[in-house]
Amino acid sequence: MTKDAEAKPAGLEGDPIEFAVMTEIGIINQLADNLFQAHLPKGMTVAQFSVLNHLLRLNVRETISELASAMQVAQPTMSSTVRKLEDKGLVELIHEPDDRRIRRVAVTAAGAQLRNDAVAALAPMAEILRKNIPETDWQAILSHLSPIRVFLDRLRS
């Protein structure tokens, strides 16, 4: 990173503050995804991890269509991601008892363990972040980001 990159704001002068905040979030997301990808197990992508994390975080089983909607990707893209997770034994497709045409994606024990192992692999990076940004700042940031996420999620529904 250059010295100029540190000092430059996320938007251009005169941009609405909302745009500058979203640009900042987008840049952070890109940097975090690249950092996270470097710590994932070999052959695991951020997209695959995101599916595991989503299902485990919400404690749900979802159809491929529901996952595609949640992740804001095309259904064929999600089908491919789920197929790769299934091939690795990290998820399984379970038929609905009332309608065998409907299959829901469920995380296996191996998938839950891999998700937890991936998060644990980030411990050295988390420690660096903790040393440079106080926990109170992380809590304050999260308290502001969560309502933005919930609001934006409602807009897409």
Order of alpha helices (4+ residues) and beta strands (2+ residues): alpha-alpha-alpha-alpha-alpha-beta-beta-alpha-alpha-alpha
